[in-house]
Amino acid sequence: MDNLKNLGRPKSKDEIHQELRDVSGILKWSLRSAQNLVEHFVSDPMLIAILCGQAGDHGMPPSQVPAFLHVGIAQHYFKGAYYPLGGGFVIPRAFVRALKRAGGEIRLETRVERILLKDGKAIGIRLEDGEEIGASKLSKLPVSWPHAHCLCRSIPL
């Protein structure tokens, strides 16, 4: 509550200088890596490994990720980590079950030969084996980038 009482109060020269020192301390780490940050404050190799353990969350080694990003991710674990009961795989499994209950199907490793067009609009796809599937039966999810070659072969640029 003391902070609320101080809102709008002019700050003393000493308070302003302290805030500038605090900001410069933060800015000092803005261009450094998570590894630099951790190793600056910690010397125990086991503790360093534990503190850098969230590297998998941001997909980069601690030597390459910005310190601010790593700190943000690490901070989210301070009150405990959360995950689905049964592990992360229960989410896609539940999605597949719901899709099947709704009459849908998932086809893995199925190559699309062509996107079928009529009057410039996509009306379906033709699979590599010749089967054609109308657009009303397809998911509205975007084509992932690794499969964008399908678009380039069938839609004139």
C-alpha positions in Angstrom: 0.0 0.0 0.0 2.9 2.3 0.6 3.6 2.3 -3.2 0.1 3.6 -3.8 0.6 6.5 -1.4 3.7 7.5 -3.3 2.0 7.6 -6.8 2.4 11.0 -8.3 4.8 12.2 -5.6 7.8 14.0 -7.0 10.9 11.9 -6.6 14.1 13.1 -4.9 17.4 13.3 -6.7 18.6 10.2 -4.8 15.5 8.2 -5.9 16.0 9.1 -9.5 19.6 8.1 -9.4 18.7 4.8 -7.8 16.2 4.1 -10.5 18.7 4.9 -13.2 21.2 2.5 -11.6 18.5 -0.2 -11.5 17.7 0.4 -15.2 21.4 0.3 -16.2 21.8 -3.0 -14.3 18.9 -4.4 -16.4 20.1 -3.0 -19.7 23.6 -4.5 -19.1 22.0 -7.9 -19.6 19.8 -7.0 -22.6 22.4 -8.1 -25.2 23.9 -10.9 -23.3 23.1 -14.6 -23.4 21.4 -16.7 -20.7 24.7 -18.6 -20.3 26.5 -15.4 -19.6 23.9 -14.4 -17.0 23.8 -17.7 -15.2 27.6 -18.1 -15.2 28.1 -14.6 -13.9 26.2 -15.4 -10.7 26.7 -19.2 -10.3 29.9 -21.3 -10.3 28.6 -24.7 -9.4 28.3 -26.8 -12.7 25.3 -28.8 -11.4 23.4 -25.6 -10.5 24.3 -24.0 -13.8 22.9 -27.1 -15.6 19.7 -26.9 -13.6 19.3 -23.1 -14.2 19.9 -23.6 -17.9 17.5 -26.6 -18.1 14.7 -24.6 -19.6 16.7 -24.3 -22.8 14.4 -26.9 -24.3 11.5 -24.5 -23.8 12.9 -21.9 -26.1 14.7 -24.3 -28.4 18.1 -22.7 -28.3 21.2 -23.4 -26.4 21.8 -21.1 -23.4 24.8 -19.6 -25.2 22.5 -18.3 -28.0 19.3 -17.3 -26.3 18.9 -13.7 -25.0 19.1 -13.6 -21.2 15.7 -11.8 -21.0 13.9 -14.6 -22.8 15.5 -17.3 -20.7 14.6 -15.4 -17.5 11.0 -15.0 -18.6 10.7 -18.7 -19.2 12.5 -19.7 -16.0 10.3 -17.3 -14.0 7.2 -19.1 -15.2 8.4 -22.2 -13.2 8.7 -20.3 -9.9 5.3 -21.5 -8.6 5.6 -24.9 -10.2 5.4 -26.3 -13.6 2.0 -27.3 -15.1 1.4 -30.1 -17.6 -1.6 -32.2 -18.6 -2.3 -35.2 -16.4 -0.8 -38.1 -18.4 1.8 -36.0 -20.1 1.8 -33.7 -23.2 0.7 -36.5 -25.6 -2.8 -36.5 -24.1 -3.7 -33.3 -25.9 -3.2 -34.6 -29.5 -4.7 -37.9 -28.4 -7.9 -36.1 -27.2 -8.0 -34.1 -30.5 -7.8 -37.3 -32.6 -10.6 -39.0 -30.5 -12.9 -36.0 -30.9 -12.2 -35.8 -34.6 -13.0 -39.5 -35.0 -16.2 -39.1 -33.0 -17.2 -36.3 -35.3 -16.7 -38.6 -38.3 -13.3 -37.3 -39.4 -10.1 -39.1 -40.1 -6.4 -38.2 -40.1 -4.2 -39.3 -42.9 -0.5 -39.5 -42.1 2.2 -39.5 -44.8 -0.4 -38.8 -47.5 1.0 -36.7 -50.3 -1.2 -34.2 -52.1 -0.6 -34.2 -55.8 -2.7 -31.1 -56.6 -5.1 -28.5 -55.2 -8.2 -28.6 -57.4 -9.4 -25.2 -58.6 -12.6 -24.0 -60.2 -13.0 -20.4 -61.2 -9.9 -19.5 -59.2 -11.1 -21.1 -56.0 -9.9 -24.3 -54.3 -12.6 -26.9 -54.5 -10.6 -29.9 -53.2 -7.4 -31.9 -53.5 -6.2 -34.8 -55.5 -3.9 -37.3 -53.6 -0.9 -38.9 -55.1 -2.9 -42.2 -55.5 -5.5 -40.4 -57.6 -8.2 -40.1 -54.9 -10.0 -36.7 -54.9 -11.4 -35.1 -51.7 -13.8 -32.2 -51.9 -13.0 -29.0 -49.9 -16.0 -29.5 -47.6 -14.2 -32.6 -46.2 -10.9 -30.9 -45.5 -9.6 -29.3 -42.4 -9.4 -25.5 -42.5 -5.9 -25.6 -41.0 -3.3 -24.0 -43.2 -0.8 -26.0 -45.2 2.5 -26.2 -43.3 5.4 -24.7 -45.0 7.3 -28.0 -45.7 4.3 -28.9 -47.9 3.9 -25.6 -49.7 5.4 -27.2 -52.8 2.0 -28.6 -53.5 0.6 -25.1 -53.9 3.4 -24.0 -56.3 2.7 -26.9 -58.7 -1.0 -26.3 -59.1 -1.7 -22.6 -58.6 -0.3 -20.3 -61.2 1.7 -17.4 -59.8 
